[in-house]
Amino acid sequence: MRILISGYLYADSFARDIAVAAERMGHQVIAVDPMRASRRFGYVGTVFSEYFLKALSSLESWWHRPLLRAAQDLQPHLILLAHCLMPPQVIGQLRKASHARTAAWFPDTLANMRRLYLLASDLDAWFFKDPYMVHLFRAKLGLNAHYLPEACDSVSHRRVKLTEADRQRYGCDLTSACSVYYYRARLLEMFADYDMKLWGNGLPFWLKSPLRACYTGHYVAELEKSKAFNAAKIVINTMHFSEIEGVNCRLFEAAGCGAFQIADWKPALPELFEPEREIVTFRSREELREKVDYYLARPEERQAIADRAYARAHREHTYEIRLRRMFDILGLSEGCGLAGGEHASEVETLAVG
């Protein structure tokens, strides 16, 4: 198939993981990043662009012109939106520009849907990672909404052999790769005096927390994320407070990397991994502290649980598996008119501007 994706493109981003998986499956993929030009200026550039577009909404259609051009040129079978910032009028223009099935796969929580553009758009299907959102939007809005959780990358999220230098750099008792805000900070501060390393681009300047001593200020992705997760004894997976029933991508990534993790219990989790046998869970800060101390002292139990999660993740929870499910729901055949070998060797990317 010819697939056009709109989403943020950087190492281990949701849109990039989808695009790379689709390309591995033999599809021709073009991915357009609506924020790539502004991302050259870092966090400040991205924030400025978002507020600029909010203040001058008449420019939103102009901002997405590379995506419209790509739809006209590629004539894709599927246009997939991997974010929530696409204005409904642009989606209308995309539908006029091609005969593609048009869908959105939203990778975030209900609290981060911004202007709710996805709910006002003319799409063939909506995919959400939280069952609560699926039930809500189906029952109240009549949307063709489906549950499709995130996944691990079948190639980059794997166990890796660690060198002594890797163990020195990434080794610790506790770790996570995450953004930090006060909810997460308050939950993790009880481990501030443990051997803990938190990976990410940097803490907000306004966040005052003893966790600053644990924060590396370094973003890990793909192979490096596998090293960081494997070198730690425990990956602590605290989920955003607005995750209602669903889980985050870190659940699948840590399992796919072969790490042992202790994760927030969520209603959807038991259908994805067997609690306490594949993923250890917690429901309170007291339970989290108790299980961290228990499993730090039991490496054999950690290893057995991590092994089972690793096998389950690569058997059932890869992006290739998720995409096949999406194609089935949309009525798309993976053969869709492409001759053998007629696909891009790399994911093509387009920038705004």
C-alpha positions in Angstrom: 0.0 0.0 0.0 0.9 3.7 -0.3 0.6 5.2 3.2 0.8 8.8 4.2 1.4 9.6 7.8 1.2 12.9 9.6 3.0 13.0 13.0 6.0 14.1 15.0 9.2 12.4 13.7 12.2 11.8 15.9 13.9 8.8 17.4 11.3 6.5 19.0 8.4 8.8 18.4 5.0 7.3 17.9 4.7 8.4 14.2 8.2 7.2 13.4 7.7 3.8 14.9 4.5 3.4 12.9 6.2 4.5 9.7 9.3 2.3 10.2 7.1 -0.7 10.9 4.9 -0.1 7.9 8.0 0.2 5.7 9.3 -3.1 7.0 6.0 -4.7 6.1 6.7 -3.7 2.5 4.5 -0.6 2.1 5.5 2.7 0.5 5.5 5.3 3.3 5.8 9.0 3.3 5.7 10.7 6.8 5.2 14.4 7.1 6.2 16.1 10.4 4.1 19.3 11.0 6.6 20.5 13.6 9.9 19.5 12.0 10.9 23.0 11.0 10.2 24.5 14.4 11.8 21.6 16.2 15.2 22.8 14.8 14.9 25.5 17.5 14.3 23.0 20.2 11.6 23.0 22.8 11.1 26.8 22.5 10.5 26.6 18.7 7.9 23.9 19.1 6.0 25.7 21.8 6.2 29.0 19.9 4.8 27.3 16.8 1.9 25.8 18.7 0.9 29.1 20.3 1.4 30.9 17.0 -1.0 28.6 15.3 -3.5 28.9 18.1 -3.4 32.7 17.9 -3.6 32.8 14.1 -5.9 29.9 13.3 -6.4 31.1 9.7 -2.8 29.9 9.1 -3.4 26.4 10.1 -4.4 25.2 6.6 -1.3 26.9 5.2 0.9 25.3 7.8 -0.2 21.8 6.6 0.3 22.4 2.9 3.2 19.9 2.6 0.8 17.2 3.7 -1.8 18.2 1.1 0.8 18.2 -1.6 2.0 14.8 -0.5 -1.6 13.5 -0.7 -2.0 14.9 -4.2 1.3 13.4 -5.4 1.3 10.1 -3.7 -2.5 9.3 -4.0 -2.2 7.1 -0.9 -4.5 4.2 0.0 -4.3 5.3 3.7 -3.8 8.7 5.4 -3.0 8.2 9.0 -2.9 11.0 11.5 -0.8 10.3 14.6 -1.6 13.5 16.5 -4.6 15.7 17.4 -3.6 19.1 15.9 -5.0 18.6 12.4 -7.8 21.1 11.8 -11.1 19.6 10.4 -10.9 21.8 7.3 -7.5 20.3 6.4 -8.8 16.8 6.8 -11.6 17.8 4.4 -9.1 19.0 1.9 -7.1 15.8 2.3 -10.2 13.7 1.5 -10.8 15.8 -1.7 -7.2 15.5 -2.7 -7.2 11.7 -2.7 -9.5 8.7 -2.4 -7.6 7.4 0.6 -9.1 5.9 3.7 -8.5 8.5 6.4 -8.0 7.6 10.0 -6.5 8.9 13.3 -4.5 6.9 15.8 -4.3 9.1 18.9 -1.3 8.1 21.2 -2.1 10.2 24.2 -4.5 10.6 27.1 -7.9 12.3 27.1 -6.5 15.3 28.9 -4.1 16.1 25.9 -6.6 16.3 23.1 -6.2 20.1 22.9 -8.9 21.6 20.8 -10.7 18.3 20.2 -10.2 18.6 16.4 -10.3 14.9 16.0 -13.9 14.8 17.3 -15.0 17.4 14.7 -13.3 15.7 11.7 -14.6 13.6 8.9 -12.7 10.3 9.3 -13.3 6.7 8.4 -12.1 5.5 11.8 -10.7 6.7 15.1 -8.2 4.6 17.0 -7.5 5.2 20.7 -5.2 3.5 23.2 -7.7 4.0 26.1 -10.8 1.8 26.1 -12.6 4.5 28.0 -12.2 6.9 25.1 -13.5 4.3 22.7 -16.6 3.6 24.7 -17.3 7.3 25.4 -16.9 8.5 21.8 -18.9 5.6 20.4 -21.8 5.9 22.8 -22.0 9.7 23.0 -20.8 10.8 19.5 -21.4 7.8 17.3 -17.8 7.7 16.1 -16.4 4.6 14.4 -13.9 4.4 17.3 -11.7 1.4 18.0 -9.3 0.3 20.8 -5.7 0.0 19.5 -3.0 0.3 22.2 0.5 1.3 21.5 3.3 -1.3 21.0 7.0 -2.0 20.9 9.3 -1.7 17.9 10.1 -5.3 16.8 13.7 -4.4 15.9 14.9 -1.6 18.2 13.2 -2.6 21.4 15.0 -5.8 22.0 17.5 -7.2 24.5 21.1 -6.1 23.7 24.4 -7.3 25.0 25.8 -4.7 27.4 29.5 -3.8 27.5 31.3 -2.8 30.7 31.1 0.8 29.5 27.3 0.4 29.0 26.9 -0.9 32.6 28.9 2.0 33.9 26.8 4.5 32.0 23.3 3.0 32.4 23.6 0.7 35.3 21.4 1.4 38.4 18.8 -0.1 40.7 15.8 1.9 39.4 15.2 3.8 36.1 12.6 5.3 33.8 12.6 7.2 30.6 9.9 9.8 31.1 8.9 13.4 31.3 8.6 14.7 34.9 5.7 16.8 36.3 4.6 17.2 39.8 2.3 14.2 39.9 5.1 11.9 38.8 7.7 13.7 40.9 5.7 13.3 44.1 5.3 9.6 43.4 9.0 9.0 42.7 10.5 11.2 45.3 10.4 8.4 47.9 13.2 6.8 45.8 15.4 9.9 45.6 18.0 8.3 47.9 18.0 5.0 45.9 20.4 4.4 43.0 18.0 5.8 40.4 18.5 7.3 36.9 15.7 9.1 35.1 16.2 9.6 31.3 14.8 12.5 29.4 15.5 15.9 27.7 15.4 17.9 30.9 13.2 18.9 33.8 11.0 22.0 33.6 12.7 25.0 35.1 9.7 25.5 37.4 9.7 22.0 38.9 11.3 22.0 42.3 12.1 18.4 43.4 14.9 16.3 44.9 14.6 14.2 41.7 16.8 16.7 40.0 19.8 14.7 41.4 18.5 11.6 39.6 17.6 13.2 36.3 20.2 12.7 33.5 18.9 15.4 31.1 19.6 12.9 28.3 16.9 11.5 26.0 17.3 7.7 25.3 15.7 6.0 22.3 15.8 2.8 20.3 19.1 0.9 21.0 20.1 3.3 23.7 16.8 2.9 25.4 17.3 -0.9 25.3 20.7 -0.5 27.0 19.3 1.9 29.7 16.3 -0.5 30.5 18.4 -3.6 30.5 21.2 -2.2 32.6 18.7 -1.3 35.4 17.4 -3.8 37.9 13.9 -2.3 37.8 12.0 0.0 35.3 9.4 1.9 37.3 6.4 2.7 35.0 4.3 5.5 36.5 1.5 6.5 34.2 -0.1 9.9 33.7 -3.0 10.5 36.1 -5.4 11.0 33.1 -4.7 7.4 31.9 -8.2 6.1 32.8 -8.3 2.5 31.6 -5.5 2.3 29.1 -1.7 2.0 29.4 1.3 3.9 28.0 3.8 3.0 25.4 6.5 2.5 28.1 4.7 -0.7 29.2 5.4 -2.3 25.8 8.8 -0.7 25.2 10.2 -1.9 28.6 8.8 -5.4 28.0 10.1 -5.4 24.4 13.6 -4.5 25.6 13.5 -7.4 28.0 13.5 -5.3 31.2 11.8 -6.1 34.5 9.2 -3.4 35.3 6.7 -2.4 38.0 3.8 -0.6 36.4 0.7 1.3 37.4 -2.2 -1.2 37.4 -4.9 -0.2 34.8 -8.1 -2.0 33.8 -6.8 -2.7 30.3 -3.5 -4.2 31.5 -4.6 -7.8 32.3 -5.6 -8.3 28.6 -2.2 -7.3 27.5 0.1 -8.9 30.1 -0.5 -11.2 33.0 -0.2 -9.2 36.2 2.4 -10.4 38.6 3.6 -13.0 36.2 4.7 -10.9 33.2 4.3 -7.4 34.6 4.4 -6.6 38.3 1.8 -3.9 39.2 1.1 -1.4 41.9 -2.1 0.5 43.0 -0.7 2.7 45.7 2.6 4.4 46.7 2.9 2.0 49.6 2.6 -1.0 47.4 5.1 0.4 44.9 7.7 1.0 47.7 7.1 -2.5 49.1 7.5 -4.2 45.7 10.6 -2.2 44.7 12.3 -3.3 47.9 11.1 -6.9 47.5 12.3 -7.3 43.9 15.6 -5.5 44.3 16.6 -8.4 46.6 15.4 -11.1 44.2 17.2 -11.1 40.8 16.1 -14.6 39.8 12.4 -13.7 40.2 13.0 -10.4 38.2 14.6 -12.3 35.4 11.9 -14.9 35.1 9.1 -12.3 35.0 11.1 -10.2 32.5 11.6 -13.2 30.2 7.9 -13.9 30.1 7.0 -10.2 29.3 9.7 -10.2 26.6 8.2 -13.2 24.8 4.7 -11.8 25.1 5.6 -8.4 23.8 7.3 -9.7 20.7 4.6 -12.3 20.1 1.5 -10.0 20.5 2.5 -6.3 20.9 4.5 -5.0 18.0 3.6 -2.2 15.6 3.3 -4.6 12.7 0.6 -6.5 14.6 -1.2 -3.3 15.5 -1.1 -2.1 11.8 -2.5 -5.4 10.5 -5.4 -5.0 13.0 -6.0 -1.4 11.7 -5.9 -2.5 8.1 -8.5 -5.2 8.8 -10.8 -2.7 10.5 -10.4 -0.2 7.6 -11.0 -3.0 5.0 -7.6 -2.5 3.4 -5.6 -5.3 1.8 -1.9 -5.2 2.4 -1.4 -6.1 -1.3 -3.5 -3.0 -2.4 -2.3 -2.8 -6.0 1.5 -2.7 -5.4 3.7 -5.0 -7.4 6.4 -7.1 -5.7 9.3 -5.0 -4.6 7.5 -1.7 -5.3 8.2 0.0 -2.0 10.5 2.6 -0.6 13.8 1.3 1.0 13.5 4.0 3.6 10.7 6.0 5.1 10.6 9.4 3.3 10.0 12.4 5.4 8.8 15.9 4.6 9.2 19.0 6.6 6.9 22.0 6.9 8.2 25.0 5.0 
